[in-house]
Amino acid sequence: MHYLLSYITAPDYLARRGLFRDVHLTLAWQASERGELVLGGAVGDPPESALLLFQGSGPEVAERFAAADPYVLNGLVSSWSVRRWATVVGKDCANPVNPPR
């Protein structure tokens, strides 16, 4: 299954991001290397949010990531949520649904 971790960034996110970015990126790449994090990145220019796509048997992998993320722990993220994403199209979708032939 796929799970979207959504972050809403704090107003001072860009000003404070540099202090925590290396640790955040290290955690993200480690999660990717374990096969948990599929894609992740900031949304908008300048960024006002971020989306991270996780895969696993439940939302816990994304929840654990957020709980350990220095962006969350240090207030650079004002709120976050994890939602199941029922992916049905694409080579990496979790539940392929094809049209009738």
C-alpha positions as CSV (number, residue, x, y, z in Angstrom):
1,M,0.0,0.0,0.0
2,H,1.0,3.6,-0.5
3,Y,0.8,6.3,2.1
4,L,1.2,10.1,1.7
5,L,2.8,12.0,4.5
6,S,1.8,15.7,4.0
7,Y,3.6,18.5,5.8
8,I,2.4,22.1,6.1
9,T,5.5,24.2,6.7
10,A,5.8,27.0,9.2
11,P,6.1,30.6,8.0
12,D,9.8,30.7,8.9
13,Y,10.6,27.3,7.3
14,L,13.1,28.6,4.7
15,A,14.9,30.7,7.2
16,R,15.4,27.8,9.6
17,R,15.7,24.8,7.3
18,G,19.5,25.0,6.9
19,L,20.0,24.1,10.6
20,F,18.2,20.7,10.2
21,R,18.4,19.9,6.5
22,D,21.3,17.5,6.6
23,V,19.7,15.3,9.3
24,H,16.3,15.4,7.6
25,L,17.8,14.4,4.2
26,T,19.9,11.6,5.9
27,L,16.7,10.2,7.5
28,A,14.9,10.5,4.1
29,W,17.6,8.7,2.1
30,Q,17.9,6.0,4.8
31,A,14.1,5.4,4.5
32,S,14.5,5.3,0.7
33,E,17.3,2.8,0.9
34,R,15.1,0.5,3.1
35,G,12.4,0.7,0.4
36,E,10.0,2.7,2.6
37,L,10.2,6.2,1.0
38,V,9.4,6.2,-2.7
39,L,9.5,10.0,-3.4
40,G,9.6,13.1,-1.3
41,G,10.0,16.8,-1.7
42,A,8.8,20.3,-1.1
43,V,5.8,21.7,-2.9
44,G,5.5,25.3,-4.2
45,D,8.0,28.0,-4.9
46,P,8.7,29.2,-2.3
47,P,7.7,25.9,-0.5
48,E,4.6,26.0,1.6
49,S,4.2,22.2,2.1
50,A,5.9,18.9,1.3
51,L,4.7,15.5,0.2
52,L,6.4,12.2,0.9
53,L,5.2,9.0,-0.6
54,F,5.8,5.8,1.5
55,Q,5.0,2.2,0.8
56,G,4.4,-0.5,3.3
57,S,1.7,-2.6,5.0
58,G,0.4,0.3,7.1
59,P,0.7,4.0,7.9
60,E,3.2,3.3,10.7
61,V,6.3,3.7,8.5
62,A,5.3,7.2,7.5
63,E,4.2,8.1,11.1
64,R,7.6,6.9,12.5
65,F,9.4,9.1,9.9
66,A,7.4,12.2,10.9
67,A,7.9,11.5,14.6
68,A,11.7,11.4,14.1
69,D,12.0,14.2,11.5
70,P,13.9,17.2,12.9
71,Y,11.7,19.4,10.8
72,V,8.7,18.2,12.8
73,L,10.6,18.1,16.1
74,N,11.8,21.7,15.8
75,G,8.6,23.4,14.5
76,L,9.5,23.8,10.8
77,V,6.4,21.7,10.1
78,S,3.3,23.3,11.6
79,S,1.1,20.2,10.9
80,W,1.3,16.8,9.3
81,S,-0.9,14.0,8.3
82,V,-0.7,10.5,6.9
83,R,-3.3,9.3,4.4
84,R,-3.7,6.0,2.5
85,W,-3.4,6.5,-1.2
86,A,-5.1,3.8,-3.3
87,T,-2.8,3.9,-6.3
88,V,-4.4,2.1,-9.3
89,V,-2.5,3.2,-12.4
90,G,1.3,3.2,-13.2
91,K,4.1,0.7,-13.1
92,D,4.6,1.1,-9.3
93,C,0.9,1.3,-8.3
94,A,-0.1,-0.9,-5.3
95,N,-3.5,-2.1,-6.7
96,P,-3.6,-2.1,-10.5
97,V,-7.0,-1.6,-12.0
98,N,-7.2,-2.1,-15.7
99,P,-10.1,-1.3,-18.0
100,P,-12.1,-4.1,-19.5
101,R,-10.8,-5.3,-22.9
